[in-house]
Amino acid sequence: MRRRVLLLLACVGGMIAGLAAIAYMGGFRLNLTPSEPLGLWRIVALQRPVKAGDLIFICPPATASFEEARSRGYVRRGLCPGGFAPMIKTVAALSGQHVEIGANVSVNGRPLPSSIVRTSDGEGRPITPFKTGTVPLRNLFLHSSFASSYDSRYFGPVPDTGLLGLARPVLTFDP
């Protein structure tokens, strides 16, 4: 009897693992961070050039600043290069656009909504805003309207080579 129960549990576990693998290969991802609604999302291939306003999945670059961000809990472990999880962010500025970071963020002189720049994180640790400047070639400036989001306000523009595709909610829950 015990052997049958173990066999049944192993089969159920295998089926769950198989379904998870199929979902992952199909572009489905769980978002467990508050930068966008929690829940199931899907990566949809981008069949055109990326544009400002696109909600995207992107792999952060494997840099020292993202290593520190992971150690502070701003980004999670995942299957992107460097062992990071992909982020869901909105493209706020493209190559050649001017980003000014002060109390808020402006792109080409236009204020970016919900872009207060903080000097400390939720645990009171200092966080340094990125410097004002022009987004370099083949880079994107990313934003989330979530007040405590770790985005380009702090890490600056990121290479567009990490772009995985558009982010589309499948089954999400607003916190």
Backbone as JSON Lines, residues from 0, in Angstrom:
{"i":0,"aa":"M","n":[0.83,-1.19,0.0],"ca":[0.0,0.0,0.0],"c":[0.88,1.26,0.0]}
{"i":1,"aa":"R","n":[1.89,1.24,0.86],"ca":[2.77,2.4,0.94],"c":[3.5,2.64,-0.38]}
{"i":2,"aa":"R","n":[3.88,1.55,-1.01],"ca":[4.57,1.64,-2.3],"c":[3.68,2.29,-3.35]}
{"i":3,"aa":"R","n":[2.39,1.97,-3.36],"ca":[1.46,2.56,-4.31],"c":[1.29,4.06,-4.07]}
{"i":4,"aa":"V","n":[1.21,4.45,-2.81],"ca":[1.09,5.87,-2.49],"c":[2.33,6.62,-2.97]}
{"i":5,"aa":"L","n":[3.51,6.08,-2.72],"ca":[4.74,6.71,-3.18],"c":[4.79,6.8,-4.69]}
{"i":6,"aa":"L","n":[4.36,5.73,-5.36],"ca":[4.33,5.73,-6.82],"c":[3.36,6.79,-7.33]}
{"i":7,"aa":"L","n":[2.2,6.9,-6.72],"ca":[1.22,7.9,-7.1],"c":[1.78,9.32,-6.9]}
{"i":8,"aa":"L","n":[2.42,9.56,-5.75],"ca":[3.02,10.86,-5.49],"c":[4.12,11.18,-6.49]}
{"i":9,"aa":"A","n":[4.92,10.19,-6.83],"ca":[5.98,10.4,-7.82],"c":[5.38,10.74,-9.19]}
{"i":10,"aa":"C","n":[4.33,10.06,-9.57],"ca":[3.67,10.34,-10.86],"c":[3.06,11.74,-10.88]}
{"i":11,"aa":"V","n":[2.38,12.11,-9.81],"ca":[1.78,13.44,-9.74],"c":[2.88,14.5,-9.77]}
{"i":12,"aa":"G","n":[3.95,14.29,-9.02],"ca":[5.08,15.22,-9.02],"c":[5.7,15.35,-10.4]}
{"i":13,"aa":"G","n":[5.85,14.23,-11.08],"ca":[6.39,14.24,-12.43],"c":[5.5,15.0,-13.4]}
{"i":14,"aa":"M","n":[4.18,14.8,-13.25],"ca":[3.24,15.52,-14.13],"c":[3.3,17.03,-13.88]}
{"i":15,"aa":"I","n":[3.39,17.42,-12.61],"ca":[3.48,18.84,-12.29],"c":[4.77,19.43,-12.85]}
{"i":16,"aa":"A","n":[5.88,18.72,-12.69],"ca":[7.16,19.19,-13.22],"c":[7.1,19.29,-14.75]}
{"i":17,"aa":"G","n":[6.49,18.32,-15.38],"ca":[6.35,18.34,-16.83],"c":[5.51,19.5,-17.31]}
{"i":18,"aa":"L","n":[4.39,19.75,-16.64],"ca":[3.54,20.89,-17.01],"c":[4.27,22.21,-16.79]}
{"i":19,"aa":"A","n":[5.04,22.31,-15.71],"ca":[5.8,23.53,-15.45],"c":[6.84,23.75,-16.55]}
{"i":20,"aa":"A","n":[7.5,22.69,-16.98],"ca":[8.51,22.8,-18.05],"c":[7.86,23.23,-19.36]}
{"i":21,"aa":"I","n":[6.71,22.65,-19.68],"ca":[6.0,23.02,-20.91],"c":[5.56,24.48,-20.85]}
{"i":22,"aa":"A","n":[5.04,24.91,-19.69],"ca":[4.61,26.31,-19.52],"c":[5.8,27.25,-19.67]}
{"i":23,"aa":"Y","n":[6.93,26.87,-19.09],"ca":[8.12,27.71,-19.17],"c":[8.57,27.85,-20.63]}
{"i":24,"aa":"M","n":[8.61,26.74,-21.34],"ca":[9.02,26.77,-22.75],"c":[8.02,27.56,-23.6]}
{"i":25,"aa":"G","n":[6.77,27.61,-23.16],"ca":[5.73,28.37,-23.86],"c":[5.75,29.85,-23.52]}
{"i":26,"aa":"G","n":[6.71,30.27,-22.7],"ca":[6.84,31.69,-22.38],"c":[6.07,32.14,-21.16]}
{"i":27,"aa":"F","n":[5.49,31.22,-20.4],"ca":[4.75,31.6,-19.21],"c":[5.69,31.8,-18.04]}
{"i":28,"aa":"R","n":[5.43,32.86,-17.25],"ca":[6.25,33.17,-16.08],"c":[5.36,33.63,-14.94]}
{"i":29,"aa":"L","n":[5.78,33.32,-13.73],"ca":[5.1,33.82,-12.54],"c":[5.78,35.11,-12.09]}
{"i":30,"aa":"N","n":[5.0,36.13,-11.87],"ca":[5.55,37.36,-11.3],"c":[5.21,37.37,-9.82]}
{"i":31,"aa":"L","n":[6.24,37.38,-8.99],"ca":[6.07,37.38,-7.55],"c":[6.59,38.67,-6.92]}
{"i":32,"aa":"T","n":[6.83,39.69,-7.76],"ca":[7.3,40.98,-7.26],"c":[6.2,42.02,-7.47]}
{"i":33,"aa":"P","n":[6.14,43.05,-6.63],"ca":[5.04,44.02,-6.73],"c":[5.22,45.1,-7.8]}
{"i":34,"aa":"S","n":[6.27,45.03,-8.62],"ca":[6.46,46.05,-9.66],"c":[5.33,46.05,-10.68]}
{"i":35,"aa":"E","n":[4.74,44.91,-10.9],"ca":[3.57,44.75,-11.76],"c":[2.65,43.78,-11.02]}
{"i":36,"aa":"P","n":[1.38,43.65,-11.44],"ca":[0.48,42.75,-10.71],"c":[1.04,41.33,-10.58]}
{"i":37,"aa":"L","n":[0.82,40.74,-9.42],"ca":[1.26,39.38,-9.15],"c":[0.46,38.41,-10.0]}
{"i":38,"aa":"G","n":[1.09,37.31,-10.4],"ca":[0.36,36.29,-11.12],"c":[1.1,35.72,-12.3]}
{"i":39,"aa":"L","n":[0.34,35.13,-13.2],"ca":[0.87,34.45,-14.37],"c":[0.92,35.41,-15.55]}
{"i":40,"aa":"W","n":[2.09,35.48,-16.17],"ca":[2.34,36.35,-17.33],"c":[2.89,35.51,-18.46]}
{"i":41,"aa":"R","n":[2.86,36.07,-19.65],"ca":[3.43,35.37,-20.8],"c":[4.34,36.31,-21.58]}
{"i":42,"aa":"I","n":[5.46,35.76,-22.04],"ca":[6.36,36.5,-22.92],"c":[5.87,36.31,-24.35]}
{"i":43,"aa":"V","n":[5.59,37.41,-25.03],"ca":[5.11,37.37,-26.41],"c":[6.21,37.96,-27.3]}
{"i":44,"aa":"A","n":[6.59,37.23,-28.33],"ca":[7.65,37.68,-29.23],"c":[7.31,39.05,-29.81]}
{"i":45,"aa":"L","n":[8.3,39.91,-29.86],"ca":[8.14,41.25,-30.41],"c":[8.45,41.19,-31.9]}
{"i":46,"aa":"Q","n":[7.46,41.49,-32.73],"ca":[7.6,41.4,-34.19],"c":[7.87,42.75,-34.84]}
{"i":47,"aa":"R","n":[8.27,43.73,-34.01],"ca":[8.53,45.09,-34.48],"c":[9.57,45.69,-33.56]}
{"i":48,"aa":"P","n":[10.11,46.85,-33.91],"ca":[11.05,47.5,-32.98],"c":[10.36,47.87,-31.67]}
{"i":49,"aa":"V","n":[11.08,47.77,-30.59],"ca":[10.55,48.16,-29.29],"c":[10.26,49.65,-29.3]}
{"i":50,"aa":"K","n":[9.22,50.08,-28.58],"ca":[8.89,51.49,-28.53],"c":[8.56,51.9,-27.1]}
{"i":51,"aa":"A","n":[8.66,53.2,-26.83],"ca":[8.32,53.72,-25.52],"c":[6.87,53.36,-25.21]}
{"i":52,"aa":"G","n":[6.63,52.94,-23.98],"ca":[5.3,52.52,-23.56],"c":[5.1,51.02,-23.58]}
{"i":53,"aa":"D","n":[5.98,50.28,-24.26],"ca":[5.86,48.82,-24.28],"c":[6.15,48.25,-22.89]}
{"i":54,"aa":"L","n":[5.32,47.32,-22.45],"ca":[5.55,46.57,-21.22],"c":[6.29,45.3,-21.65]}
{"i":55,"aa":"I","n":[7.5,45.11,-21.12],"ca":[8.37,44.06,-21.63],"c":[8.92,43.16,-20.51]}
{"i":56,"aa":"F","n":[9.37,41.99,-20.92],"ca":[10.23,41.13,-20.11],"c":[11.65,41.38,-20.6]}
{"i":57,"aa":"I","n":[12.56,41.59,-19.65],"ca":[13.96,41.82,-20.03],"c":[14.87,41.2,-18.98]}
{"i":58,"aa":"C","n":[15.97,40.61,-19.46],"ca":[17.0,40.09,-18.56],"c":[17.93,41.23,-18.19]}
{"i":59,"aa":"P","n":[18.15,41.42,-16.89],"ca":[19.12,42.46,-16.5],"c":[20.53,42.02,-16.87]}
{"i":60,"aa":"P","n":[21.4,42.98,-17.14],"ca":[22.78,42.62,-17.46],"c":[23.5,42.1,-16.21]}
{"i":61,"aa":"A","n":[24.45,41.22,-16.42],"ca":[25.24,40.66,-15.31],"c":[26.32,41.67,-14.92]}
{"i":62,"aa":"T","n":[25.94,42.62,-14.06],"ca":[26.86,43.66,-13.61],"c":[26.94,43.66,-12.09]}
{"i":63,"aa":"A","n":[27.93,44.36,-11.58],"ca":[28.1,44.46,-10.12],"c":[26.89,45.12,-9.47]}
{"i":64,"aa":"S","n":[26.3,46.12,-10.14],"ca":[25.14,46.79,-9.53],"c":[23.95,45.84,-9.41]}
{"i":65,"aa":"F","n":[23.78,44.93,-10.39],"ca":[22.68,43.97,-10.27],"c":[23.01,42.87,-9.27]}
{"i":66,"aa":"E","n":[24.28,42.54,-9.1],"ca":[24.67,41.6,-8.03],"c":[24.29,42.18,-6.67]}
{"i":67,"aa":"E","n":[24.61,43.47,-6.48],"ca":[24.24,44.13,-5.22],"c":[22.72,44.16,-5.06]}
{"i":68,"aa":"A","n":[22.02,44.46,-6.15],"ca":[20.55,44.5,-6.11],"c":[19.98,43.14,-5.71]}
{"i":69,"aa":"R","n":[20.59,42.07,-6.21],"ca":[20.12,40.73,-5.83],"c":[20.38,40.48,-4.35]}
{"i":70,"aa":"S","n":[21.56,40.9,-3.86],"ca":[21.87,40.68,-2.45],"c":[20.93,41.48,-1.54]}
{"i":71,"aa":"R","n":[20.42,42.6,-2.03],"ca":[19.47,43.41,-1.26],"c":[18.03,42.94,-1.44]}
{"i":72,"aa":"G","n":[17.8,42.02,-2.37],"ca":[16.46,41.51,-2.59],"c":[15.63,42.29,-3.6]}
{"i":73,"aa":"Y","n":[16.26,43.17,-4.38],"ca":[15.52,43.95,-5.39],"c":[15.23,43.11,-6.63]}
{"i":74,"aa":"V","n":[16.12,42.21,-6.98],"ca":[15.92,41.3,-8.12],"c":[16.1,39.87,-7.61]}
{"i":75,"aa":"R","n":[15.49,38.95,-8.3],"ca":[15.5,37.55,-7.86],"c":[16.43,36.72,-8.73]}
{"i":76,"aa":"R","n":[16.7,35.52,-8.25],"ca":[17.47,34.55,-9.02],"c":[16.59,33.97,-10.13]}
{"i":77,"aa":"G","n":[17.24,33.64,-11.25],"ca":[16.49,33.08,-12.36],"c":[17.41,32.56,-13.44]}
{"i":78,"aa":"L","n":[16.87,32.37,-14.62],"ca":[17.59,31.72,-15.7],"c":[18.21,32.68,-16.72]}
{"i":79,"aa":"C","n":[18.21,33.98,-16.45],"ca":[18.89,34.93,-17.33],"c":[20.4,34.82,-17.1]}
{"i":80,"aa":"P","n":[21.2,35.31,-18.04],"ca":[22.65,35.35,-17.81],"c":[22.96,36.03,-16.48]}
{"i":81,"aa":"G","n":[23.93,35.49,-15.77],"ca":[24.26,36.02,-14.46],"c":[23.39,35.45,-13.36]}
{"i":82,"aa":"G","n":[22.43,34.61,-13.73],"ca":[21.57,33.98,-12.73],"c":[20.43,34.85,-12.23]}
{"i":83,"aa":"F","n":[20.06,35.89,-12.99],"ca":[18.97,36.77,-12.59],"c":[17.66,36.32,-13.21]}
{"i":84,"aa":"A","n":[16.55,36.68,-12.55],"ca":[15.22,36.45,-13.12],"c":[14.9,37.62,-14.05]}
{"i":85,"aa":"P","n":[14.12,37.38,-15.11],"ca":[13.71,38.48,-15.97],"c":[12.84,39.47,-15.19]}
{"i":86,"aa":"M","n":[12.9,40.72,-15.6],"ca":[12.1,41.77,-14.99],"c":[10.97,42.16,-15.94]}
{"i":87,"aa":"I","n":[9.85,42.59,-15.37],"ca":[8.76,43.16,-16.16],"c":[8.8,44.67,-15.91]}
{"i":88,"aa":"K","n":[9.04,45.43,-16.97],"ca":[9.14,46.89,-16.86],"c":[8.54,47.53,-18.1]}
{"i":89,"aa":"T","n":[8.2,48.8,-17.99],"ca":[7.74,49.59,-19.12],"c":[8.92,50.35,-19.7]}
{"i":90,"aa":"V","n":[9.02,50.38,-21.01],"ca":[10.06,51.15,-21.67],"c":[9.65,52.62,-21.58]}
{"i":91,"aa":"A","n":[10.47,53.42,-20.86],"ca":[10.16,54.84,-20.69],"c":[10.92,55.71,-21.68]}
{"i":92,"aa":"A","n":[12.1,55.26,-22.1],"ca":[12.9,56.04,-23.05],"c":[13.76,55.1,-23.88]}
{"i":93,"aa":"L","n":[14.01,55.53,-25.12],"ca":[14.8,54.77,-26.08],"c":[16.14,55.45,-26.33]}
{"i":94,"aa":"S","n":[17.0,54.77,-27.08],"ca":[18.3,55.33,-27.45],"c":[18.13,56.74,-28.0]}
{"i":95,"aa":"G","n":[19.0,57.65,-27.53],"ca":[18.99,59.02,-28.02],"c":[18.09,59.96,-27.25]}
{"i":96,"aa":"Q","n":[17.19,59.43,-26.43],"ca":[16.32,60.3,-25.66],"c":[17.04,60.76,-24.39]}
{"i":97,"aa":"H","n":[16.72,61.99,-23.97],"ca":[17.37,62.57,-22.8],"c":[16.52,62.31,-21.56]}
{"i":98,"aa":"V","n":[17.14,61.75,-20.54],"ca":[16.48,61.45,-19.27],"c":[17.09,62.35,-18.19]}
{"i":99,"aa":"E","n":[16.22,63.06,-17.49],"ca":[16.67,63.9,-16.39],"c":[16.11,63.34,-15.09]}
{"i":100,"aa":"I","n":[17.02,63.12,-14.14],"ca":[16.61,62.55,-12.86],"c":[16.85,63.57,-11.77]}
{"i":101,"aa":"G","n":[15.76,64.0,-11.15],"ca":[15.79,64.91,-10.01],"c":[14.89,64.33,-8.94]}
{"i":102,"aa":"A","n":[13.93,65.13,-8.46],"ca":[12.95,64.6,-7.51],"c":[12.03,63.59,-8.22]}
{"i":103,"aa":"N","n":[11.84,63.79,-9.53],"ca":[11.1,62.89,-10.4],"c":[11.94,62.7,-11.66]}
{"i":104,"aa":"V","n":[11.43,61.89,-12.58],"ca":[12.12,61.63,-13.84],"c":[11.39,62.35,-14.96]}
{"i":105,"aa":"S","n":[12.16,62.93,-15.86],"ca":[11.62,63.54,-17.08],"c":[12.32,62.91,-18.28]}
{"i":106,"aa":"V","n":[11.57,62.71,-19.35],"ca":[12.12,62.19,-20.6],"c":[11.87,63.25,-21.66]}
{"i":107,"aa":"N","n":[12.98,63.75,-22.25],"ca":[12.91,64.83,-23.25],"c":[12.08,66.01,-22.73]}
{"i":108,"aa":"G","n":[12.26,66.33,-21.44],"ca":[11.57,67.47,-20.84],"c":[10.16,67.2,-20.36]}
{"i":109,"aa":"R","n":[9.63,66.02,-20.61],"ca":[8.28,65.67,-20.16],"c":[8.35,64.83,-18.9]}
{"i":110,"aa":"P","n":[7.63,65.26,-17.84],"ca":[7.65,64.47,-16.6],"c":[7.08,63.08,-16.81]}
{"i":111,"aa":"L","n":[7.72,62.1,-16.21],"ca":[7.26,60.71,-16.27],"c":[6.33,60.48,-15.08]}
{"i":112,"aa":"P","n":[5.07,60.09,-15.32],"ca":[4.15,59.87,-14.2],"c":[4.68,58.81,-13.23]}
{"i":113,"aa":"S","n":[4.33,58.97,-11.97],"ca":[4.68,58.0,-10.92],"c":[6.18,57.71,-10.91]}
{"i":114,"aa":"S","n":[6.99,58.75,-10.91],"ca":[8.43,58.54,-11.01],"c":[9.22,59.23,-9.89]}
{"i":115,"aa":"I","n":[8.66,59.29,-8.7],"ca":[9.38,59.86,-7.57],"c":[10.7,59.1,-7.4]}
{"i":116,"aa":"V","n":[11.77,59.84,-7.18],"ca":[13.08,59.23,-6.99],"c":[13.38,59.24,-5.49]}
{"i":117,"aa":"R","n":[13.59,58.06,-4.95],"ca":[13.84,57.9,-3.51],"c":[15.33,57.88,-3.23]}
{"i":118,"aa":"T","n":[15.68,58.23,-2.0],"ca":[17.08,58.2,-1.59],"c":[17.36,57.02,-0.66]}
{"i":119,"aa":"S","n":[16.3,56.29,-0.27],"ca":[16.49,55.09,0.54],"c":[15.44,54.06,0.15]}
{"i":120,"aa":"D","n":[15.78,52.79,0.39],"ca":[14.83,51.72,0.04],"c":[13.86,51.5,1.2]}
{"i":121,"aa":"G","n":[13.02,50.49,1.08],"ca":[12.0,50.2,2.08],"c":[12.55,49.83,3.44]}
{"i":122,"aa":"E","n":[13.81,49.46,3.51],"ca":[14.45,49.11,4.77],"c":[15.33,50.24,5.3]}
{"i":123,"aa":"G","n":[15.25,51.4,4.65],"ca":[16.01,52.56,5.1],"c":[17.46,52.61,4.62]}
{"i":124,"aa":"R","n":[17.85,51.65,3.78],"ca":[19.22,51.66,3.24],"c":[19.32,52.7,2.14]}
{"i":125,"aa":"P","n":[20.44,53.42,2.07],"ca":[20.58,54.42,1.01],"c":[20.58,53.78,-0.37]}
{"i":126,"aa":"I","n":[19.94,54.44,-1.3],"ca":[19.91,53.99,-2.7],"c":[20.24,55.21,-3.56]}
{"i":127,"aa":"T","n":[21.18,55.04,-4.46],"ca":[21.66,56.16,-5.26],"c":[20.95,56.21,-6.6]}
{"i":128,"aa":"P","n":[20.33,57.35,-6.91],"ca":[19.71,57.49,-8.23],"c":[20.76,57.52,-9.33]}
{"i":129,"aa":"F","n":[20.36,57.1,-10.51],"ca":[21.24,57.17,-11.67],"c":[21.41,58.63,-12.06]}
{"i":130,"aa":"K","n":[22.45,58.91,-12.82],"ca":[22.72,60.28,-13.25],"c":[21.89,60.63,-14.49]}
{"i":131,"aa":"T","n":[21.61,61.89,-14.63],"ca":[20.93,62.42,-15.81],"c":[21.79,62.18,-17.05]}
{"i":132,"aa":"G","n":[21.15,61.94,-18.2],"ca":[21.91,61.77,-19.42],"c":[21.07,61.28,-20.58]}
{"i":133,"aa":"T","n":[21.74,61.0,-21.68],"ca":[21.1,60.5,-22.89],"c":[21.22,58.98,-22.91]}
{"i":134,"aa":"V","n":[20.13,58.32,-23.27],"ca":[20.13,56.86,-23.33],"c":[21.05,56.43,-24.48]}
{"i":135,"aa":"P","n":[22.06,55.61,-24.18],"ca":[23.01,55.19,-25.22],"c":[22.35,54.32,-26.3]}
{"i":136,"aa":"L","n":[23.03,54.21,-27.42],"ca":[22.59,53.37,-28.52],"c":[22.35,51.94,-28.03]}
{"i":137,"aa":"R","n":[21.27,51.32,-28.49],"ca":[20.89,49.94,-28.17],"c":[20.68,49.71,-26.68]}
{"i":138,"aa":"N","n":[20.16,50.76,-26.0],"ca":[19.82,50.67,-24.59],"c":[18.4,51.15,-24.39]}
{"i":139,"aa":"L","n":[17.82,50.75,-23.27],"ca":[16.46,51.14,-22.91],"c":[16.45,51.68,-21.49]}
{"i":140,"aa":"F","n":[15.64,52.7,-21.25],"ca":[15.43,53.22,-19.91],"c":[14.08,52.67,-19.45]}
{"i":141,"aa":"L","n":[14.09,51.92,-18.35],"ca":[12.92,51.17,-17.9],"c":[12.28,51.81,-16.67]}
{"i":142,"aa":"H","n":[10.98,51.62,-16.55],"ca":[10.24,52.24,-15.45],"c":[9.09,51.34,-15.01]}
{"i":143,"aa":"S","n":[8.72,51.47,-13.76],"ca":[7.51,50.86,-13.23],"c":[6.82,51.92,-12.39]}
{"i":144,"aa":"S","n":[5.51,51.99,-12.46],"ca":[4.77,52.99,-11.69],"c":[4.69,52.62,-10.21]}
{"i":145,"aa":"F","n":[5.07,51.4,-9.85],"ca":[5.1,51.0,-8.44],"c":[6.15,51.86,-7.73]}
{"i":146,"aa":"A","n":[5.75,52.54,-6.66],"ca":[6.6,53.54,-6.01],"c":[7.97,53.02,-5.59]}
{"i":147,"aa":"S","n":[8.03,51.77,-5.13],"ca":[9.31,51.23,-4.64],"c":[10.01,50.35,-5.66]}
{"i":148,"aa":"S","n":[9.65,50.49,-6.92],"ca":[10.25,49.65,-7.95],"c":[11.74,49.95,-8.11]}
{"i":149,"aa":"Y","n":[12.5,48.89,-8.34],"ca":[13.91,49.03,-8.69],"c":[13.96,49.04,-10.21]}
{"i":150,"aa":"D","n":[14.17,50.21,-10.77],"ca":[14.16,50.35,-12.22],"c":[15.27,51.31,-12.64]}
{"i":151,"aa":"S","n":[15.21,51.81,-13.86],"ca":[16.3,52.63,-14.4],"c":[16.52,53.93,-13.64]}
{"i":152,"aa":"R","n":[15.59,54.32,-12.79],"ca":[15.84,55.48,-11.92],"c":[17.11,55.25,-11.11]}
{"i":153,"aa":"Y","n":[17.39,53.97,-10.83],"ca":[18.52,53.62,-9.96],"c":[19.63,52.88,-10.7]}
{"i":154,"aa":"F","n":[19.31,52.0,-11.63],"ca":[20.37,51.25,-12.32],"c":[20.71,51.8,-13.69]}
{"i":155,"aa":"G","n":[19.96,52.77,-14.16],"ca":[20.26,53.39,-15.45],"c":[19.76,52.58,-16.64]}
{"i":156,"aa":"P","n":[20.08,53.02,-17.85],"ca":[19.67,52.29,-19.06],"c":[20.31,50.91,-19.11]}
{"i":157,"aa":"V","n":[19.61,49.97,-19.73],"ca":[20.13,48.6,-19.88],"c":[20.18,48.23,-21.36]}
{"i":158,"aa":"P","n":[21.11,47.34,-21.74],"ca":[21.21,46.94,-23.15],"c":[19.93,46.25,-23.63]}
{"i":159,"aa":"D","n":[19.52,46.57,-24.85],"ca":[18.31,45.94,-25.4],"c":[18.54,44.48,-25.79]}
{"i":160,"aa":"T","n":[19.77,44.01,-25.68],"ca":[20.06,42.6,-26.0],"c":[19.39,41.65,-25.01]}
{"i":161,"aa":"G","n":[19.01,42.16,-23.83],"ca":[18.33,41.32,-22.84],"c":[16.83,41.23,-23.05]}
{"i":162,"aa":"L","n":[16.3,41.95,-24.06],"ca":[14.86,41.97,-24.31],"c":[14.36,40.58,-24.69]}
{"i":163,"aa":"L","n":[13.38,40.08,-23.94],"ca":[12.81,38.76,-24.22],"c":[11.52,38.86,-25.03]}
{"i":164,"aa":"G","n":[10.79,39.95,-24.86],"ca":[9.53,40.12,-25.58],"c":[8.57,40.97,-24.77]}
{"i":165,"aa":"L","n":[7.37,41.13,-25.3],"ca":[6.34,41.88,-24.61],"c":[5.82,41.08,-23.43]}
{"i":166,"aa":"A","n":[5.4,41.76,-22.38],"ca":[4.82,41.11,-21.2],"c":[3.31,41.22,-21.27]}
{"i":167,"aa":"R","n":[2.64,40.09,-21.24],"ca":[1.19,40.07,-21.31],"c":[0.64,39.3,-20.1]}
{"i":168,"aa":"P","n":[-0.27,39.95,-19.33],"ca":[-0.86,39.24,-18.19],"c":[-1.79,38.12,-18.65]}
{"i":169,"aa":"V","n":[-1.73,37.01,-17.95],"ca":[-2.62,35.88,-18.23],"c":[-3.65,35.77,-17.11]}
{"i":170,"aa":"L","n":[-3.17,35.71,-15.88],"ca":[-4.02,35.63,-14.7],"c":[-3.29,36.36,-13.59]}
{"i":171,"aa":"T","n":[-3.68,37.61,-13.33],"ca":[-2.97,38.44,-12.37],"c":[-3.9,38.95,-11.28]}
{"i":172,"aa":"F","n":[-3.28,39.37,-10.19],"ca":[-3.99,39.86,-9.03],"c":[-3.33,41.15,-8.57]}
{"i":173,"aa":"D","n":[-4.1,42.23,-8.48],"ca":[-3.54,43.48,-7.99],"c":[-3.38,43.38,-6.48]}
{"i":174,"aa":"P","n":[-2.19,43.82,-5.98],"ca":[-1.98,43.74,-4.53],"c":[-2.83,44.72,-3.77]}
